[in-house]
Every structure is written in C-alpha cells, then in structure tokens.
Amino acid sequence: MEFPTLVYKCPGNHQRPGGTYAYKGVEDAAQHEDALAGGWFATLPEAIEGKPTPPDEPATNAAPTRAELEQKAGELGIKFDGRIGDKKLQALIDEKLKA
C-alpha cells in the first residue's frame, strides 16, 4: 500500500448514492492500522458494508439498489412510501441501525 492514503467511515458529511460517508488521510502504516482499529475502513465499499472485503473478493462501489433499500427498510420496520427518495430512505435505515 502506498502512503499517504485515505480511510473511510459511514455515515459522514459527504454525499454518495444511497447515503453518506466520511474520509480522512493517513500518512503511514502505523496511522493506517490505528484508523482501521478505530472503526475506519480501507475502501469506501468496505465502509458502506461495515465490514472489510475479503482479499479474494473484489471491492465494488455499487450503491444499494432501491429494491435493496426497500427490503432492508421493511426488515427494520421502517414505514415509507414511494414519495421518499433513496437518500432519505438510506438515512432512515442508517439511523435505525445506529439505535
């Protein structure tokens, strides 16, 4: 891995399709390890999923589909209708998962 690099965490103050994320720079391997131990992730897809991507599995930047959002909201008991946007639905899901 080359340094400096970035690490990621969800949610955050930056917009992405389906939610938000935060990032910060790390200058060396020690800072990188400290960040990972502190709940940050090496890639944005890992941060979105909340778990590291196994080394043999490629990372993707795909945001959750509307169907996936609706399924997760249903599983969590979140009430919504067709007028709610994907961003808002993702925010409701993220908020419920934090609780």
MODELLER restraints for C-alpha pairs under 7 A, 6 or more apart:
rsr = mdl.restraints
at = mdl.atoms
rsr.add(forms.Gaussian(group=physical.xy_distance, feature=features.Distance(at['CA:3:A'], at['CA:27:A']), mean=5.61, stdev=0.5))
rsr.add(forms.Gaussian(group=physical.xy_distance, feature=features.Distance(at['CA:3:A'], at['CA:28:A']), mean=5.62, stdev=0.5))
rsr.add(forms.Gaussian(group=physical.xy_distance, feature=features.Distance(at['CA:4:A'], at['CA:25:A']), mean=6.74, stdev=0.5))
rsr.add(forms.Gaussian(group=physical.xy_distance, feature=features.Distance(at['CA:4:A'], at['CA:26:A']), mean=5.60, stdev=0.5))
rsr.add(forms.Gaussian(group=physical.xy_distance, feature=features.Distance(at['CA:4:A'], at['CA:27:A']), mean=4.32, stdev=0.5))
rsr.add(forms.Gaussian(group=physical.xy_distance, feature=features.Distance(at['CA:4:A'], at['CA:28:A']), mean=6.28, stdev=0.5))
rsr.add(forms.Gaussian(group=physical.xy_distance, feature=features.Distance(at['CA:5:A'], at['CA:25:A']), mean=5.66, stdev=0.5))
rsr.add(forms.Gaussian(group=physical.xy_distance, feature=features.Distance(at['CA:5:A'], at['CA:26:A']), mean=5.55, stdev=0.5))
rsr.add(forms.Gaussian(group=physical.xy_distance, feature=features.Distance(at['CA:5:A'], at['CA:27:A']), mean=6.66, stdev=0.5))
rsr.add(forms.Gaussian(group=physical.xy_distance, feature=features.Distance(at['CA:6:A'], at['CA:23:A']), mean=6.40, stdev=0.5))
rsr.add(forms.Gaussian(group=physical.xy_distance, feature=features.Distance(at['CA:6:A'], at['CA:24:A']), mean=5.51, stdev=0.5))
rsr.add(forms.Gaussian(group=physical.xy_distance, feature=features.Distance(at['CA:6:A'], at['CA:25:A']), mean=4.43, stdev=0.5))
rsr.add(forms.Gaussian(group=physical.xy_distance, feature=features.Distance(at['CA:6:A'], at['CA:26:A']), mean=5.94, stdev=0.5))
rsr.add(forms.Gaussian(group=physical.xy_distance, feature=features.Distance(at['CA:7:A'], at['CA:23:A']), mean=5.53, stdev=0.5))
rsr.add(forms.Gaussian(group=physical.xy_distance, feature=features.Distance(at['CA:7:A'], at['CA:24:A']), mean=5.65, stdev=0.5))
rsr.add(forms.Gaussian(group=physical.xy_distance, feature=features.Distance(at['CA:7:A'], at['CA:25:A']), mean=6.44, stdev=0.5))
rsr.add(forms.Gaussian(group=physical.xy_distance, feature=features.Distance(at['CA:7:A'], at['CA:40:A']), mean=5.96, stdev=0.5))
rsr.add(forms.Gaussian(group=physical.xy_distance, feature=features.Distance(at['CA:7:A'], at['CA:41:A']), mean=5.42, stdev=0.5))
rsr.add(forms.Gaussian(group=physical.xy_distance, feature=features.Distance(at['CA:7:A'], at['CA:42:A']), mean=4.95, stdev=0.5))
rsr.add(forms.Gaussian(group=physical.xy_distance, feature=features.Distance(at['CA:7:A'], at['CA:43:A']), mean=6.44, stdev=0.5))
rsr.add(forms.Gaussian(group=physical.xy_distance, feature=features.Distance(at['CA:8:A'], at['CA:21:A']), mean=6.88, stdev=0.5))
rsr.add(forms.Gaussian(group=physical.xy_distance, feature=features.Distance(at['CA:8:A'], at['CA:22:A']), mean=5.63, stdev=0.5))
rsr.add(forms.Gaussian(group=physical.xy_distance, feature=features.Distance(at['CA:8:A'], at['CA:23:A']), mean=4.41, stdev=0.5))
rsr.add(forms.Gaussian(group=physical.xy_distance, feature=features.Distance(at['CA:8:A'], at['CA:24:A']), mean=6.78, stdev=0.5))
rsr.add(forms.Gaussian(group=physical.xy_distance, feature=features.Distance(at['CA:8:A'], at['CA:40:A']), mean=5.40, stdev=0.5))
rsr.add(forms.Gaussian(group=physical.xy_distance, feature=features.Distance(at['CA:8:A'], at['CA:41:A']), mean=5.06, stdev=0.5))
rsr.add(forms.Gaussian(group=physical.xy_distance, feature=features.Distance(at['CA:8:A'], at['CA:42:A']), mean=6.39, stdev=0.5))
rsr.add(forms.Gaussian(group=physical.xy_distance, feature=features.Distance(at['CA:8:A'], at['CA:43:A']), mean=6.19, stdev=0.5))
rsr.add(forms.Gaussian(group=physical.xy_distance, feature=features.Distance(at['CA:8:A'], at['CA:44:A']), mean=5.63, stdev=0.5))
rsr.add(forms.Gaussian(group=physical.xy_distance, feature=features.Distance(at['CA:8:A'], at['CA:47:A']), mean=5.92, stdev=0.5))
rsr.add(forms.Gaussian(group=physical.xy_distance, feature=features.Distance(at['CA:9:A'], at['CA:21:A']), mean=5.67, stdev=0.5))
rsr.add(forms.Gaussian(group=physical.xy_distance, feature=features.Distance(at['CA:9:A'], at['CA:22:A']), mean=5.17, stdev=0.5))
rsr.add(forms.Gaussian(group=physical.xy_distance, feature=features.Distance(at['CA:9:A'], at['CA:23:A']), mean=6.33, stdev=0.5))
rsr.add(forms.Gaussian(group=physical.xy_distance, feature=features.Distance(at['CA:9:A'], at['CA:40:A']), mean=5.14, stdev=0.5))
rsr.add(forms.Gaussian(group=physical.xy_distance, feature=features.Distance(at['CA:9:A'], at['CA:41:A']), mean=6.22, stdev=0.5))
rsr.add(forms.Gaussian(group=physical.xy_distance, feature=features.Distance(at['CA:9:A'], at['CA:47:A']), mean=5.11, stdev=0.5))
rsr.add(forms.Gaussian(group=physical.xy_distance, feature=features.Distance(at['CA:10:A'], at['CA:20:A']), mean=6.20, stdev=0.5))
rsr.add(forms.Gaussian(group=physical.xy_distance, feature=features.Distance(at['CA:10:A'], at['CA:21:A']), mean=4.41, stdev=0.5))
rsr.add(forms.Gaussian(group=physical.xy_distance, feature=features.Distance(at['CA:10:A'], at['CA:22:A']), mean=6.18, stdev=0.5))
rsr.add(forms.Gaussian(group=physical.xy_distance, feature=features.Distance(at['CA:10:A'], at['CA:47:A']), mean=5.68, stdev=0.5))
rsr.add(forms.Gaussian(group=physical.xy_distance, feature=features.Distance(at['CA:10:A'], at['CA:48:A']), mean=5.99, stdev=0.5))
rsr.add(forms.Gaussian(group=physical.xy_distance, feature=features.Distance(at['CA:11:A'], at['CA:20:A']), mean=4.91, stdev=0.5))
rsr.add(forms.Gaussian(group=physical.xy_distance, feature=features.Distance(at['CA:11:A'], at['CA:21:A']), mean=4.57, stdev=0.5))
rsr.add(forms.Gaussian(group=physical.xy_distance, feature=features.Distance(at['CA:11:A'], at['CA:22:A']), mean=6.52, stdev=0.5))
rsr.add(forms.Gaussian(group=physical.xy_distance, feature=features.Distance(at['CA:12:A'], at['CA:20:A']), mean=5.14, stdev=0.5))
rsr.add(forms.Gaussian(group=physical.xy_distance, feature=features.Distance(at['CA:12:A'], at['CA:21:A']), mean=3.93, stdev=0.5))
rsr.add(forms.Gaussian(group=physical.xy_distance, feature=features.Distance(at['CA:12:A'], at['CA:22:A']), mean=4.17, stdev=0.5))
rsr.add(forms.Gaussian(group=physical.xy_distance, feature=features.Distance(at['CA:13:A'], at['CA:20:A']), mean=6.20, stdev=0.5))
rsr.add(forms.Gaussian(group=physical.xy_distance, feature=features.Distance(at['CA:13:A'], at['CA:21:A']), mean=6.06, stdev=0.5))
rsr.add(forms.Gaussian(group=physical.xy_distance, feature=features.Distance(at['CA:13:A'], at['CA:22:A']), mean=5.84, stdev=0.5))
rsr.add(forms.Gaussian(group=physical.xy_distance, feature=features.Distance(at['CA:14:A'], at['CA:20:A']), mean=5.32, stdev=0.5))
rsr.add(forms.Gaussian(group=physical.xy_distance, feature=features.Distance(at['CA:14:A'], at['CA:21:A']), mean=5.22, stdev=0.5))
rsr.add(forms.Gaussian(group=physical.xy_distance, feature=features.Distance(at['CA:14:A'], at['CA:22:A']), mean=5.99, stdev=0.5))
rsr.add(forms.Gaussian(group=physical.xy_distance, feature=features.Distance(at['CA:15:A'], at['CA:21:A']), mean=6.53, stdev=0.5))
rsr.add(forms.Gaussian(group=physical.xy_distance, feature=features.Distance(at['CA:17:A'], at['CA:63:A']), mean=5.82, stdev=0.5))
rsr.add(forms.Gaussian(group=physical.xy_distance, feature=features.Distance(at['CA:17:A'], at['CA:87:A']), mean=6.98, stdev=0.5))
rsr.add(forms.Gaussian(group=physical.xy_distance, feature=features.Distance(at['CA:18:A'], at['CA:63:A']), mean=5.89, stdev=0.5))
rsr.add(forms.Gaussian(group=physical.xy_distance, feature=features.Distance(at['CA:18:A'], at['CA:64:A']), mean=6.34, stdev=0.5))
rsr.add(forms.Gaussian(group=physical.xy_distance, feature=features.Distance(at['CA:18:A'], at['CA:86:A']), mean=5.78, stdev=0.5))
rsr.add(forms.Gaussian(group=physical.xy_distance, feature=features.Distance(at['CA:18:A'], at['CA:87:A']), mean=4.94, stdev=0.5))
rsr.add(forms.Gaussian(group=physical.xy_distance, feature=features.Distance(at['CA:18:A'], at['CA:90:A']), mean=5.50, stdev=0.5))
rsr.add(forms.Gaussian(group=physical.xy_distance, feature=features.Distance(at['CA:19:A'], at['CA:87:A']), mean=5.61, stdev=0.5))
rsr.add(forms.Gaussian(group=physical.xy_distance, feature=features.Distance(at['CA:19:A'], at['CA:90:A']), mean=5.53, stdev=0.5))
rsr.add(forms.Gaussian(group=physical.xy_distance, feature=features.Distance(at['CA:19:A'], at['CA:91:A']), mean=6.24, stdev=0.5))
rsr.add(forms.Gaussian(group=physical.xy_distance, feature=features.Distance(at['CA:26:A'], at['CA:32:A']), mean=5.77, stdev=0.5))
rsr.add(forms.Gaussian(group=physical.xy_distance, feature=features.Distance(at['CA:41:A'], at['CA:47:A']), mean=5.39, stdev=0.5))
rsr.add(forms.Gaussian(group=physical.xy_distance, feature=features.Distance(at['CA:41:A'], at['CA:52:A']), mean=6.83, stdev=0.5))
rsr.add(forms.Gaussian(group=physical.xy_distance, feature=features.Distance(at['CA:45:A'], at['CA:59:A']), mean=6.25, stdev=0.5))
rsr.add(forms.Gaussian(group=physical.xy_distance, feature=features.Distance(at['CA:45:A'], at['CA:60:A']), mean=5.94, stdev=0.5))
rsr.add(forms.Gaussian(group=physical.xy_distance, feature=features.Distance(at['CA:45:A'], at['CA:61:A']), mean=5.44, stdev=0.5))
rsr.add(forms.Gaussian(group=physical.xy_distance, feature=features.Distance(at['CA:46:A'], at['CA:52:A']), mean=4.96, stdev=0.5))
rsr.add(forms.Gaussian(group=physical.xy_distance, feature=features.Distance(at['CA:46:A'], at['CA:53:A']), mean=5.82, stdev=0.5))
rsr.add(forms.Gaussian(group=physical.xy_distance, feature=features.Distance(at['CA:53:A'], at['CA:59:A']), mean=6.42, stdev=0.5))
rsr.add(forms.Gaussian(group=physical.xy_distance, feature=features.Distance(at['CA:66:A'], at['CA:86:A']), mean=6.55, stdev=0.5))
rsr.add(forms.Gaussian(group=physical.xy_distance, feature=features.Distance(at['CA:69:A'], at['CA:89:A']), mean=6.98, stdev=0.5))
rsr.add(forms.Gaussian(group=physical.xy_distance, feature=features.Distance(at['CA:69:A'], at['CA:90:A']), mean=6.71, stdev=0.5))
rsr.add(forms.Gaussian(group=physical.xy_distance, feature=features.Distance(at['CA:73:A'], at['CA:93:A']), mean=6.10, stdev=0.5))
